[in-house]
Amino acid sequence: MEISLLNELDRETTVYKYIPLHYLLDILNDREFTLRRTCDWRKDGDVYENFLLRLFANSSISEQFIYGQCWTLKKESDAMWRIYSTRPNDSMKSMGELDNVAVKVQTTVNKLTNMLQNSSDLRFICKKCAVGKVRYMKTNAINRWAKENSNWSNETLIHSFFFKRIPFSHEKEVRIIVERDCQKEILDTLKIEIEPELLFEKYVLDPRLSDSQCDIVKAKLTSMGIEKSKIKKSNLYTFKHV
């Protein structure tokens, strides 16, 4: 399966993903990553998601068969912790109470593409696959690009998922986009088998966790086979005397 790298994305680039703890534990336990249908993205975010398909309907391609996953180039972000992680409080003293506190995982573009390349499931159902940086543009520039590419191909369609509007530029997204064979049944998600010990280089815990809460999360992750040296707490809110 050929995977396109878009918008000058380098294979050695480090990328990050903020994942609520209960989802991360499912990923580690099932050894699977989930790609969602991109038509579901606009329910929670930018109304311009899937803009090309929405502006120029094409009977041969359905937005129901485009799937994606989002990562970020931002090594650290106050906004990302607040968006993806429930703020911990002192009363949270068990794993169940810490379910929605996020962990930031770190990997490289090369490891993501290897994950996709080695997926036996994708090999048989995937028509096109791309990994790339998102370009942030003004709304009128996106509309102009859409009009200029109204006689579009599948390749143009894939490229359209790597545009977002400037108000979302704080995300600094890297996206995986997969087009499935539209002859197959519609699925809400695609599951990709992974090897967590090879894919994830680091696990960074919410900087607002107390030391005792960090110990609870670390103990759970190490019990699932994660090397203790790979787990650390973000120092975003740590004050250091000069």
N, C-alpha and C positions, 0 to 999 in steps of 0.2 A: 504493500500500500504506500503510495507516494504522499508525503506530507509537505505542504508548501509553508515556507517561512516568509511572513509578510512584514512590510514597513521596516526593513533593515534590522530585524530582530536577530541577534547573535545567539548561537547555540550555547555559549558559555555564560549567558546572562542569568543572574540569580533572580528568582521570582518568589512571591510569598502569597499565602492564602490564609485568611482568618476563618476559623471553623469552630462553631459552638462545640463544646466538649462532647456532648452526647452523640453528635454526628461523627466526630473524629473517632470515638470509640467504636461506632458501627463500622467505619471505614477500616480500622485496624482489625476488627474481629472478622468481618466478611472478606477483607482483602479485595475490596472493590471501590472504585470511584464512580460517581454518578454525574452524567451530563443531562441537563434539563432541556426541554424544548425551548427554543429562543422566543417563541410566541408568548411564553409565560413570563418572560423577563419584564415586559412593559407593564405588567400588573403591579410590579413593585418599584419601577424605576422610570426610565426615560420613555415617553410616549413615542419617540422616534425610533425605538427598536423595531427592526424588520421594515424599515421605511421603504425599501425598494419593492418588496413584495406587496406592501400595502398600497403603494402608489400605482403600481403597474401589475395588476393581477395576471398570472400566466397559468393556464390550465395544466401545463406539464410539470409544474413545480408547486408544491404546497409548503407553507410555512410549518405545517405539522411535522415535516420530516427534517427540519434543521435543528440541531442540538448544539449546546455549547457549555463552556465552563470558564469562569473568570478568575484570573490571578492578578497580582499587582506588582509593579516595579518598586513600590515604596517600601524601604526597609523598615521604617517606623512611622506610625501615623496615629495621632490622637483621635482623629475623626474615625478611622477604621475600627479602633478599639470600641469607641462609643456606639458605632453602627452595628457591629457584629457580636459584641459581648455584653451580656447583662452585667450591670455594675454590681460587684460583690459587696456584701455588707458583713459585719462581724458575726451575724447570726448564722451564716452559712458554714456549717461544720461537718457536712457529709457530702459524699459524691452526688447524691440525688439533688441536693440543694445547689450544687455547683454545675449542674447539667448545661446551663446556657451561658456559662462563662467561656469565652473563646480561647483557643490556642492557635497561635500563628505558626504554620508549617513553612519550611523553606526547602526549595529545590532549585534545579536549573532547567532552562529550556531544553537542553539536550536530554535530560532525564525524562521530561514530559514527552518529548517526541519518541523516545525509546519505549515509553509506556504505551503510547498509541500504536507504534509500529509492531509491538509484540502482542497486541491484543488479538487473539484468535476470533473473538466475536466481531470486532470491527472489520476484520479482513473480508468477511463474507457479506456484510450489509452496507459498507461505507462506499459512497460514490466519490466524495471529495473530502479532504481534511486539510485544515490550515491552522497554523499557530502564528499569532502576530501581535504587534503593538497596536493599540487603538489610537487613531488620530482624532484630535479634538478640534472641531470647526464651528463656525457660526452657522446658524440655521439656514440662512440664505445660500451659503456655500454648499451645504449638504443638498438643498433642493436643486441647486444648479447642477451639481454632480449627478443627481438622479435623472434630471432631464437629459443631460448629455449622454447618459448610459441607458436610455429607455429601451433601446434595442439590445437587450442584455442577454448574456449567456450565463451558464451555471457558474463560471469563473467570476463574472462581474457580481453575481449574487453573493458569492462567498466574500468578496472584497467589501461589499456594503456593510457587513457586520463589524468592520474595523473602523467605523466612523461613529463618533458621538459628539454631542454638542458641548461647547466650552464650559457651561456650568457644572459639567460632570468631570472636568479635567483633574480634580483632586484625586480621583481614583487611580490614575496612571495605569490603566488596565492592560494586561496581556490576555488574549482570548484564545481558546481552543474552539474551533467551529467544525462541525461534522455534518455533512449532508448524507442522509440515508437513502437507500433505494426506495422510491415511492411505491414500488410494487409490494412492499412488505406491509404488515399491519402497523397501525399507528400505536406507538408506545409513548407513555408520558415521560419516561427517562431511558437513557442508555446506561448500562452497567459495563465498566471496564475493569478487568482484573488487574491488580497491582501487586507489587512486592514492596510493602512499606519500608522495610529495612534498606532497600536500595533507592527508593524514590525520595524519602524525606531525610534531609540532612540535619535539620534542627527543629525543635519544638519550643516555641517561646510562649511563656505564660503571661496572662493579663498583668500589667504593671500594678494594678490596684489590689491584687490579691495579697493577703497577709502571709507571713512566713509559714504559719501553720496550715493555711489553705493551700499554699504551694506544695507543702509536704504531702497533703492528701492527694493532689492531682499527680504529683511526681510518682507517688507510690502506685497509683492506678496504672499509669503509663508504663512504668518499669515492670509491673506484673504482667503486662501484655507483651513483654519482650523488647521494649524500647530501651536502648542504652542510656544509662543515667547521664552520661557525659553529653548527650544530645539535648537534654532538657535544661532550660534556664528561664528565669523570670526576666521580662523586659525591664530595663532600667529607665524607661521614659520619664517616670515621675520621681526618680531618685535624686535627691539634692546632695551635691558634693561641695564641700568647703574648698575655696581656692587656697 
